[in-house]
C-alpha cells in the first residue's frame, strides 16, 4: 500500500495525503 519508492514526488505526496486522510477518518 505504501508506494514511497515511486520516483515522482507528486505521486509520493498524493499517497501520503491519502494515507493521512484515511488515518484521520479512521481515527474519527
N, C-alpha and C positions, 0 to 999 in steps of 0.2 A: 504493500500500500504506500509505503514511503519511497518515493522516487526522487531522492535527493541527488542521485547520480546523473541526472539529466544535465547536459551542458547549458541549455538556455536558462538564464537567471529568471526570466519571466515565468517559465513553467514551474520552476522551483518555488517562486513566490506564490503562484496560484495554488500549488499543492499545500504549502504551509498555511495559506489562508483558509483553504478548505478544511484542513485538519483542525486548525484553531477554531473555526466556526463550528465544526462537528463537536469538538470538545466542549465549547460553550453551551451549545444546545443540549448536549448530553448532561452537562452539569446542572442545567435548569430542569 
